[in-house]
Every structure is written in structure tokens, then in C-alpha cells.
Amino acid sequence: MEDWQKELDRLSETGMRRFLRVIDGAQGPQVELDGRRVLLLCSNNYLGLAGHPALIEAMVRATRDFGAGSGASRLVSGTMRAHVELEERLAAFKGTEAALLFNSGFAANTGILQALFGPDDLIFSDELNHASIIDGCRLSTARVRVYPHADVQALEAIMRQEAPKRRGRWLIVTDGVFSMDGDLAPLRELAALKRRFDALLMVDDAHGTGVLGATGRGTAEELGCLQEVDLHMGTLGKALGVCGAYLAASRTVIDLLVNRCRPFIYSTSLPPGAAAAAQAALAIVEGDEGRRLRRDLQRKTALFTAILRAAGCDLLASSTQIVPVITRQPDATMRASRRLLEEGYFVQGIRPPTVPEGLCRLRATLMASHADADVENAARAIVRVVGDGDDG
């Protein structure tokens, strides 16, 4: 116990200790935090669907009809009609033969990679991939080559180097939208490498699903290569506003996961209400309302970033609703986050190990439900607070 307390003390001294903040009320553009209303700029509820009446009604109705919980894992008695219907809807959404639900994105990535790849296989992983992909690669026992972020030429050189000693399957795995930088993976170029080297392509599109593409099908649709992706992983808890995750892939892959994927086999399945709400979210995403929400989100992101870039803020290569404002050091980052909260703007500071040393940042995220004036005022507040930190 004493050693653990010393570790906590060390984290506090270096500005690296993390704390939980409790929000009262629903995840809307504004929330109540510590007894006052603040603008929420750190939620992944990009389309504002978490509080949408259609999702709430679907969840309530399914809960009344089928109960609050599923009672067991899917292979015992926990496969309910709502799960199967959602999987069929997700497969159609991504254009695949089948899909499989998971309880979280982390469970999905660790389980998929562990179940499908082993010691004879080789995984090529972007250096900025999500922690769940990194852990999934480790659990798989496959050999892993990490390539520089979004560097297709470097990846090609690594693949050429590996080709003479090839044994098993090859997989290129990448985020679609990188969750801390807000940029897109070069999926069209990765797909070309996949074809050239007879590899598989897996995309974690947690932050692109619902947001990108003409019909909200994500980063691959946005970049015109939806059919090139072999393993479409995505989440239900970000733009879709609910919870859980999925893999959309061939029937063979899905059937194998049902038999080999430990997080799927040994977890009680999602509540039926969550599955029903996710179906309602997909209906919105694919319809006129979804198109309007995506346009609103793009426009508000443009308003926000224009003010920041004009003031000289470093936003890296962000081109999405995830906007990193680089602040460099942990103490400066957390001071800026605290000052913004005092002014009524809830923006989280991000520090190592989530991001590299020297690249601490304020990670702001936009929602379609934000008011234009609030977005502009928040950007000006960030400029002022970050600028004051630079002067000090």
C-alpha cells in the first residue's frame, strides 16, 4: 500500500496524476459540473445522439419488453433478438457478410487480434494506434512491426524487407481517425499495399463511424475504399451515442470469433436496450437527419479551427472534429485546462502515456449540437489561455 501511495504522490508532483470528474445530467452541449453549467468540449458524442429522443425511446421500450440485462454470455443464453438484428444492420451498414457485437472497443480490438493472429503471423501497426490495438497485438503473440505514423513509404519499405522471410498471414492495422491527433489514416494507399503484398487490412473506425462519408459509414467511405477493408471495427458509444462495439467482416471471420474470441465468449452480452438504441442511431445516421448533423458538425469544426489557426495555435494535422491544441508540457496543459474550466469550458488536458513526451495538448471535440456562438467563444478562450501560458 505504501509503495502505491508513493507512486500516486510522484504522479501528483510531476503533473501526471489523473482524477475523475462527475457530470450531472445528460451528455449535451452543456453539462453540470461541480454545481455549475459548463460547455462540454471533451465528449465523443459527436452527433449529439446520446440524448436523442428516438434512442431513449428505443432503449426504454426494449428494456420494458426484454429486461434490463441479458443474463449471460452470448454462447450460454445471452444472445437475444436485439443483438442479432443489430448485427445484421451493422453488416449491411458496412457492406459485409456478417458482424459481431462486443461490450467495448477495447474488448473488441484485444479480442479480434488475439483470436485471429498467432506466432506465424505478422502485424504492421501504425505507431499512433489506439492502446487497445497495441494490447491486442501483444496478446495475439504475432510478430509486430510498428511503422511511422501514416507513412506509407516507410511501411512499404518494411513490408519489402519482410517479404523474403514470410510465413503466415499479414495484417495492416490502423485507426481510421486518430483519436488524439484528429487526422485520417491514408486508407487508399494502405489498401494498395494490402493488395500488393497479399495482406489483410483492419481499420478501427471508432471516431469515424457515423461522422465521415456521404452516408456516415466512416473513414473508408470518405476516402472511397470501403470495400477494400477486410476487418471493419467500430464503436457504438461515440457518434452513435450508446455503448459497445462491433466487427463487420466475412462470415468465416465472424464464425471463427464466436468460437475463439475470449472477450466475446466470456462476457455477459450488451443489454437489449443498448442494442435497440444503437439500431435507432443507425437509422438516424443513414437518413436526412444524419446528413444534416454531419454538415452541422463539419461547419462548427471549421468555425472553431479557423479561430485557433488564425491565432497561430498548433493543431497538428487535424482535419476532423477532434482538435488537439498543442501545449507541450504537463503542468502548462493542466493549468490551461483548469483555467478554461473556471471560465466555463470543459476541455481535458492530455498527457503521456496517452501522447508522446513534449506533445501534451488540450483535446477539444466538437458536437453537432453545439451553438455557433459557444464554439467561437470557446476557441477565443483557448487562444487567450494558451497564449497567457506561453507568456508565463
C-alpha positions in Angstrom: 0.0 0.0 0.0 2.8 2.4 0.9 4.5 1.9 -2.4 1.3 2.6 -4.3 0.8 5.8 -2.4 4.3 6.9 -3.2 3.5 6.2 -6.9 0.4 8.4 -6.6 2.5 11.1 -4.9 5.1 11.0 -7.7 2.3 11.4 -10.3 1.0 14.4 -8.4 4.4 16.0 -8.2 5.0 15.7 -11.9 1.6 16.9 -13.0 0.6 13.4 -14.3 -2.0 12.3 -11.7 -5.5 11.8 -13.1 -8.8 12.4 -11.4 -12.4 11.6 -12.2 -14.9 14.5 -12.7 -18.5 13.8 -12.2 -21.1 15.2 -14.6 -24.8 15.6 -13.6 -27.4 15.2 -16.3 -27.2 14.0 -19.8 -24.3 14.4 -22.3 -25.4 17.5 -24.1 -23.6 20.5 -25.4 -23.6 21.9 -21.9 -23.5 19.9 -18.7 -23.5 20.5 -15.0 -20.1 20.0 -13.4 -19.3 20.8 -9.7 -22.7 22.6 -9.4 -22.5 24.9 -12.5 -23.2 24.8 -16.2 -20.1 24.4 -18.5 -19.7 23.9 -22.2 -18.7 20.3 -22.9 -15.8 20.2 -25.3 -14.4 16.8 -24.4 -17.2 14.3 -25.3 -17.1 11.9 -28.2 -20.9 12.3 -28.6 -20.2 13.9 -31.9 -23.7 14.0 -33.4 -25.4 14.7 -30.1 -27.3 11.4 -30.3 -26.7 10.3 -26.7 -29.7 12.3 -25.6 -31.8 11.9 -28.8 -35.5 11.1 -28.1 -35.5 8.3 -30.6 -32.6 6.5 -28.9 -34.1 7.0 -25.5 -37.5 5.7 -26.6 -35.9 2.6 -28.3 -33.9 1.8 -25.2 -36.9 2.3 -22.8 -39.2 0.2 -25.0 -36.7 -2.7 -25.4 -35.9 -2.6 -21.6 -39.6 -2.9 -20.8 -40.1 -5.7 -23.3 -36.8 -7.7 -22.7 -35.5 -6.6 -19.3 -32.5 -4.5 -18.1 -29.9 -7.2 -18.7 -29.2 -10.1 -21.0 -28.4 -12.5 -18.2 -25.5 -14.4 -19.7 -22.8 -14.6 -22.3 -23.8 -15.0 -26.0 -22.9 -18.7 -26.1 -24.9 -19.5 -23.0 -28.3 -17.8 -23.0 -27.3 -14.2 -23.7 -28.0 -14.0 -27.4 -31.2 -12.0 -27.8 -33.2 -11.0 -30.9 -32.0 -7.4 -30.4 -28.3 -8.5 -30.7 -28.9 -10.4 -33.9 -30.9 -7.6 -35.5 -28.3 -5.1 -34.7 -25.5 -7.3 -36.1 -27.5 -7.7 -39.4 -27.9 -4.0 -39.5 -24.2 -3.3 -38.9 -23.2 -5.8 -41.6 -25.5 -4.1 -44.1 -24.1 -0.7 -43.0 -20.5 -1.7 -43.7 -21.3 -3.9 -46.7 -20.0 -7.1 -45.2 -21.5 -10.6 -44.8 -21.7 -10.5 -41.1 -21.0 -8.6 -37.9 -20.4 -9.3 -34.2 -21.0 -7.2 -31.1 -18.6 -6.5 -28.3 -19.1 -4.8 -25.0 -16.5 -2.1 -25.7 -13.9 -1.0 -28.3 -11.1 -2.2 -26.0 -12.6 -5.7 -25.7 -13.2 -5.8 -29.5 -9.6 -4.9 -30.5 -7.9 -7.1 -28.0 -10.2 -10.0 -28.7 -10.1 -9.8 -32.5 -6.4 -9.6 -32.8 -5.8 -12.3 -30.2 -8.3 -14.7 -31.8 -7.2 -14.2 -35.5 -3.5 -13.9 -35.4 -0.7 -16.0 -33.9 3.1 -16.8 -33.8 3.4 -17.4 -37.6 1.7 -14.1 -38.5 3.0 -10.5 -38.9 1.1 -7.4 -37.9 2.0 -3.9 -39.3 0.7 -1.3 -36.8 0.8 2.5 -37.0 2.8 4.0 -34.2 -0.1 6.2 -33.1 -2.7 3.4 -33.0 -5.0 3.2 -30.0 -3.8 1.4 -26.8 -6.4 -1.3 -27.4 -4.7 -2.2 -30.7 -1.3 -2.2 -29.1 -2.5 -4.5 -26.4 -4.3 -6.7 -28.9 -1.1 -7.1 -30.9 0.7 -8.2 -27.8 -1.9 -10.7 -26.8 -2.0 -12.2 -30.3 1.6 -13.4 -30.0 2.1 -12.4 -33.6 5.3 -10.6 -34.6 4.6 -6.9 -34.8 6.3 -4.2 -36.9 5.4 -0.6 -36.0 5.6 1.8 -38.8 5.9 5.7 -38.6 2.6 7.4 -38.3 0.7 7.4 -41.6 4.0 6.9 -43.5 3.1 4.7 -46.4 6.5 4.7 -48.0 8.1 3.6 -44.7 5.5 0.9 -44.4 6.2 -0.3 -47.9 9.9 -0.5 -47.2 9.3 -2.6 -44.1 7.0 -4.9 -46.0 9.6 -5.4 -48.8 12.1 -6.2 -46.1 9.9 -8.8 -44.5 8.7 -10.4 -47.8 11.6 -12.9 -48.2 11.0 -14.5 -44.8 7.2 -14.5 -44.9 5.4 -17.4 -43.2 1.8 -16.8 -42.1 -0.8 -14.1 -42.5 0.0 -10.4 -42.8 -2.2 -7.7 -41.4 -2.1 -3.9 -41.7 -4.0 -2.4 -38.7 -4.7 1.3 -38.3 -7.1 3.8 -36.7 -9.4 5.4 -39.3 -9.4 8.7 -37.4 -6.6 9.0 -34.9 -8.2 9.8 -31.5 -5.6 12.2 -30.2 -4.4 13.9 -33.4 -7.7 14.1 -35.3 -6.1 13.2 -38.7 -7.1 10.4 -41.1 -5.2 7.3 -42.0 -4.1 7.1 -45.6 -6.5 4.2 -46.3 -6.4 4.3 -50.1 -2.6 3.9 -50.1 -2.8 1.3 -47.3 -5.3 -0.7 -49.4 -2.9 -0.6 -52.4 -0.2 -2.0 -50.2 -2.6 -4.7 -48.9 -3.2 -5.8 -52.5 0.4 -5.7 -53.5 1.6 -7.8 -50.6 -1.4 -10.1 -50.1 -2.2 -8.7 -46.7 -5.4 -8.0 -44.7 -6.5 -4.5 -43.7 -8.1 -3.8 -40.4 -9.5 -0.3 -39.6 -10.5 0.8 -36.1 -13.1 3.5 -37.1 -14.3 4.4 -33.6 -14.1 8.1 -34.3 -15.2 8.0 -38.0 -18.3 5.8 -37.8 -21.4 8.0 -38.2 -19.3 11.1 -38.8 -17.4 10.6 -42.1 -18.6 9.6 -45.5 -21.7 10.6 -47.5 -23.8 8.1 -45.6 -21.8 8.1 -42.3 -20.1 4.8 -43.0 -16.8 6.2 -41.9 -13.3 6.9 -42.9 -13.1 4.3 -45.7 -16.3 5.6 -47.3 -14.9 9.2 -47.0 -11.8 8.1 -48.8 -13.5 5.9 -51.4 -12.2 2.5 -50.3 -14.9 0.9 -48.1 -14.8 -2.4 -49.9 -11.0 -2.7 -49.5 -11.2 -3.1 -45.7 -11.3 -6.7 -44.5 -12.0 -6.1 -40.8 -14.2 -3.1 -40.0 -14.1 -2.4 -36.3 -16.2 0.4 -34.9 -17.9 1.6 -31.7 -21.4 2.3 -30.7 -20.6 4.7 -27.9 -19.2 7.7 -29.8 -21.1 9.3 -32.7 -23.8 6.6 -32.3 -24.4 7.7 -28.7 -24.9 4.4 -26.9 -22.2 1.8 -25.8 -20.4 -1.2 -27.1 -18.5 -2.1 -30.3 -18.6 -4.3 -33.3 -16.6 -6.0 -36.0 -18.0 -6.3 -39.5 -16.3 -8.8 -41.7 -16.8 -12.0 -43.7 -19.0 -14.8 -42.3 -15.9 -17.0 -41.9 -14.2 -14.4 -39.7 -17.2 -13.8 -37.6 -17.9 -17.5 -37.0 -14.3 -18.0 -36.0 -14.5 -15.2 -33.5 -17.6 -16.8 -32.0 -15.5 -19.9 -31.3 -12.2 -18.3 -30.3 -12.6 -14.7 -29.1 -12.2 -14.6 -25.4 -13.8 -11.2 -24.6 -16.8 -12.3 -26.6 -17.1 -15.8 -25.2 -16.6 -14.9 -21.6 -18.6 -11.7 -21.2 -22.2 -11.1 -20.5 -23.7 -9.6 -23.6 -24.8 -6.0 -24.0 -28.3 -5.1 -22.5 -31.0 -5.4 -25.1 -31.9 -1.8 -24.6 -28.4 -0.7 -25.7 -28.7 -2.8 -28.9 -32.1 -1.3 -29.7 -30.9 2.2 -29.1 -27.9 1.6 -31.5 -30.3 0.5 -34.2 -32.2 3.7 -33.8 -28.9 5.6 -34.0 -28.0 3.9 -37.3 -31.4 4.8 -38.7 -30.7 8.4 -38.0 -27.2 8.3 -39.3 -28.4 6.9 -42.7 -31.3 9.3 -43.1 -31.7 13.0 -43.8 -31.2 13.9 -40.1 -27.8 12.2 -40.1 -26.7 14.1 -43.2 -27.8 17.4 -41.6 -26.0 16.6 -38.4 -22.8 15.7 -40.2 -22.9 19.1 -42.1 -23.5 20.9 -38.9 -20.6 19.2 -37.2 -18.3 20.0 -40.2 -19.3 23.6 -40.2 -18.8 24.1 -36.4 -15.5 22.4 -36.6 -14.4 24.8 -39.3 -15.6 27.8 -37.2 -13.6 26.5 -34.2 -10.4 25.7 -36.0 -10.3 28.8 -38.1 -10.0 31.0 -35.0 -7.4 28.8 -33.5 -5.2 28.6 -36.6 -5.5 32.3 -37.2 -4.0 32.8 -33.7 -1.1 30.5 -34.5 -2.2 27.5 -32.4 -0.6 24.2 -33.4 -3.4 21.8 -34.2 -1.1 19.2 -35.8 -2.7 17.7 -39.0 -6.3 17.5 -37.6 -9.0 17.5 -40.3 -11.9 16.3 -38.1 -14.0 17.1 -35.1 -11.1 16.1 -32.9 -9.0 19.2 -32.4 -5.7 19.0 -30.5 -4.2 22.2 -29.3 -0.5 21.6 -28.5 0.6 22.9 -25.1 3.9 20.8 -24.8 4.4 20.2 -21.1 2.1 18.6 -18.5 1.9 21.4 -16.0 1.1 24.1 -18.6 -1.5 21.8 -20.1 -3.3 21.2 -16.8 -3.1 24.8 -15.8 -4.8 25.7 -19.1 -7.5 23.1 -18.6 -8.2 24.4 -15.1 -8.4 28.0 -16.3 -10.8 27.1 -19.1 -13.0 25.2 -16.7 -13.1 28.3 -14.4 -14.3 30.3 -17.4 -17.0 27.7 -18.2 -15.3 25.5 -20.8 -14.7 21.8 -20.0 -11.6 20.8 -22.1 -9.4 17.9 -21.0 -5.7 18.1 -20.9 -3.9 15.0 -22.4 -0.5 13.9 -21.2 1.8 10.9 -21.6 1.5 8.0 -21.9 -1.6 8.8 -24.0 0.5 11.1 -26.1 4.3 11.4 -26.6 6.5 13.4 -24.3 6.6 17.0 -25.3 3.3 16.8 -27.1 0.8 17.4 -24.3 -2.3 19.0 -25.5 -5.8 20.3 -24.9 -8.0 17.8 -26.8 -11.2 19.6 -27.8 -14.0 17.8 -29.5 -16.9 19.4 -31.3 -20.6 18.2 -31.4 -23.2 19.0 -34.0 -25.4 20.2 -31.1 -23.0 23.0 -30.1 -24.2 26.5 -30.7 -22.1 28.6 -33.1 -21.6 31.4 -30.6 -20.4 28.9 -28.0 -18.0 27.3 -30.4 -16.5 30.7 -31.4 -16.3 31.9 -27.7 -14.6 28.7 -26.7 -12.0 29.0 -29.4 -11.2 32.6 -28.3 -10.9 31.5 -24.7 -8.5 28.7 -25.6 -6.4 31.2 -27.6 -6.3 33.6 -24.7 -5.5 30.9 -22.1 -2.8 29.1 -24.1 -1.3 32.5 -25.1 -1.1 33.5 -21.4 0.7 30.3 -20.7 3.3 30.9 -23.4 4.0 34.4 -22.0 4.5 32.9 -18.5 
